[in-house]
Amino acid sequence: MGLFRSGEVVGIAEAALEFALEASEDAHPDEYMGLLRGEDARTFDLGYGGTVLTDVLVIPGTESNPVSATVKTNMIPNDRRAAGSIHSHPNGVLRPSDADLGTFGRGKVHIIVGAPYGRDDWQAFDREGNPIDLDVLDVELPEEEFFDFTQEDIDAELLEEGVDRREDPLDGPDDEWGRR
């Protein structure tokens, strides 16, 4: 391992790979497609930097059939942790097609999983379509909440703007439209 690995994808969390394998099997005989998101490896006390693939994002509006999957690009979140893509080949072929290669330009790692969707039925590729080794890491993923803020955070921000939610809105003066 190199000393500086900050930009390198160093592995995939076992839970993320299991999710993708199960989702691919559920989508069979159609292709499955998702995007990969990662976290800094130092978050997991691995002793080195780099990125660990931790999440598979399911993009709303993705259309698939037995030979292709298409993501609606306007539905892709603008995410600094985006790291690549993952999709299935229901025919079991673990090589990228020409169409796959056309989508590999964005992201550092692209994974193809194939039928029968077992633990070893996948291969990672770089953006040029060359096979790469990718470790499966047994790391404890943090429990993510849907929102990363609380009601207290909202109340504090409102207070900074002069709005006190603790006050009864019906006790105040009418606004410019005659509402309380």
Number of C-alpha atoms within 10 A of each C-alpha: 6 7 7 10 14 14 11 16 22 21 20 22 19 18 19 20 22 14 13 26 27 14 20 27 21 13 17 20 17 20 25 29 29 24 21 26 22 21 18 20 22 14 16 16 10 13 8 18 21 19 23 28 29 25 23 22 18 16 18 13 12 15 15 16 14 15 12 17 19 15 17 12 11 10 11 14 11 8 8 8 16 21 23 25 23 23 23 33 28 24 16 15 16 20 20 21 11 9 9 16 17 13 13 20 15 13 17 18 25 29 29 25 31 25 19 16 22 13 11 10 16 22 19 22 23 18 18 14 20 12 17 13 11 17 14 16 18 12 17 12 15 9 6 7 7 6 6 7 9 9 8 9 11 12 15 15 13 13 13 10 9 9 12 14 12 8 9 9 12 9 8 10 10 11 8 7 6 7 10 12
